[in-house]
C-alpha cells in the first residue's frame, strides 16, 4: 500500500481505562470526511488506526471479548506530519524520537503495521453512554520486550483509498464501508463527485 504522510499533507465491549500493551494491526484510509469542531464544519482527510489490546484488566481478567478475541480500539487522524498534527505527536511518542527531515518528506504509514506500543485509554461519558478514547501511545519498555511479547491475533491489513484492495474493503464492517463510500474520493471512482477543498489545519483534537 502507498499511504504516505508528510509534513505537507454501534454497541461493543469497550476496553478499560489505563495503560495497556497493544499491537497496531489495521490502518484504514477513510478519504475526505466532514468534521465539525466548535460549530465549524471542515472537510478533512482521515485515516483510522486500530490496535488490539493484550494483558489484563483491573480484576485480572484478560482483555478479550466473549468470543476470545482481543479487545480493540481505534483512533482517527488527519494524515499529516505538519508541526501541529496530532498524528505526528503520536508517532514521535511511539517511536521515542523526532522525525528526520527526510522522513518528514514522506513517511509510509505501513511502517507501523504489526508494531507494538503502550497505549493509554481514557473514558468519557456522553448522553448516558461511555466511550473509550486513545489518549496517547508510547514505546514498549525494554524490560517488557525482553520478557517476550505475545503473538498477534488479528491479521495485519491496510486499506488505501487511492489504490483499493477490494478484498480488504469487503472484510470491513458495514459502517466502515458506508463511511468510505460517502467520501468524494470513492465517489469519484464512478464519476459521481468532485473533490472538495480540504482543510489541512490539524488543530482539531481527533
N, C-alpha and C positions, 0 to 999 in steps of 0.2 A: 504494500500500500504506500501511497505517496503523501499522506497527510503530514505536512511540514508547517511548523510555526516559526515566526520570525519576529524581530523587534518592530517590523513594519506591519505587520499584518493585523392507584387503587388500594386496596387494603392488603397489607402484607406484614410479616413479622419484623418489627424494627429492631435494629441492633442496640445493645445497651450503650449508655454514655460511658466515656472513659477512653483510655488508650489501648489499642489492640494491634496485634500483628496482622498485616494484610498483604494480599498479593493482587496486583493490578492484572486483570485478565481480559478486559474489554474496553475498547475505545470506539465510540460511535460518532460519526460526523452527522450532526443534525441539520446542517445547512443554515440558512438565514432564518432566524426566528424573531418574532416580535417580543420585546421585553419592556415591561413597564416598571419604572422606579420613580417614586415620589411624584406620581401623576404624569410623568413624561414617558411617552412610548417611543422606543427606538427599534430599528431593525439591526440585529447583530448576529454575526455568525456564532454558532455554538457547537461545542463538542461535549460529549458526556463520557466521563471516565468512571469505570466501575471496578470496585475491589471486592474480593472475597475475604472474609474475616476468619481468623484462626485463634484458638485459645479458649478461655473460659469466662463466664460472666461472674458477677459478684457472689453468686450462690454456688459456684463451682461447676455449673452446668456448661456443656460445650456450646459454642456459638454456632448452632446448627438449626435448620428448620425441622419441622416434624418428620419430613421425609429423608433426613440425614444429610442434607446438603449444607454447605457453609452459608451463614447469613451474608448478605451482600449489601453494599451501599454505593451510591453514585453521586457524582457532583458534576454540574455543568460549568463549563468555562468558555470564555471568548478565546479562540485560538490565536493568541498574540503573545509575543515576548517583549512588548513595549515596557517602558520603565514603571508604569502604574499597573501593569497586567497582573491579575490575580494568579493566573496560570504560572507566570514567571516566578512569583514569590513562592508558590507551592513547590515548583521544580527545584528551585535553589535550596529550599529547606530539605527536600527529599534527597538531593544529591550531596548536600553538605558543602557546596562550593558554587561560586558565581559562574555565569556563562562567559566563555571567551568571546572575543569579537567575531571570530569565525562562526561560532555556534549561534550567535545572535542573527546571523545572516540566514540561517535556516536549520532548525532542529527538528528531526523526524520524531514524531510522537510514538512511532512504533518502538523506539528505543526503551520505553518504559513498560511495554507489554511483558508480562511474566516476571516483573521485578517486584521485590518485596519492600515493605516500608512499615513504619509505625504510623498508625492513623488515630487522630483524636476526634472523637464523636461527641457532639453536644445535642441535647434535646430541646425542642421548642414546642409549646402548646398553642394552638390557634383553633378557634371555633370548636373547642372540645376535643380536638384530635392532637396527638403527639407526633411530632416529626423528628427524625434523626438527621443531623447535618454534619458534614465533614468540616471540622474547624481548621485542621492543619495536618500535614504529613511531615515525617522526618525519617532519617535513615535508621535502619535496624541496628541496634547496639552490637558491637563486636562480640561480646560475650554470648549473645543470643545466636549469632551466626555460628560461633564455634560449637555451640551445643547442638546445632543442626536444625535447619528449617524443615517444616513439614512438606509433604508433597502437595502440589497444587491440585485442585479438583476440577474446576471448570475449564473447558478448552479455551485457549487464548485466541481471541479474534479481534479484527479491526474492520470497520466499515468506512470507506472513503466515498463520499457522495459524488466526487468528480470521477471516480473510477470504481463504480459499484460492483461488488461481488453479490450477485442476486441470491446465491445460496445463503450467505450471511444475512442478507436482508430478510429472507423468508424465515430465518430462525429467530428473528426478533419478536417481541410481544406485539400484539395488535396496536397498543398505544404508541410504541416507538415507530412502527411502520406508518401509522397515520400522521404522526408528528413530522416525520421525514417527508412524507408525500405532500404535506402542506407547504413545504419550503419552495421558494421560487427556483432554486437550483434543480430540484426534482421535477417541477412542473415544466421547466424549460426543455426537459428531455422529450416532451411531446408537443413542444411549441405552445404551451398554454400560458406562459408567463414570461415577463422580462425581469431582470434582476433589479431590486430596489436599491436606493442609496444606503450603504451600510455604514453605521457609526462604529468607528474603531476605538473610541474612548472607552477604557475598561475600568471606570471608577465605580461601576455597579458591583456590589459585593456578592455576586454569584455567577 
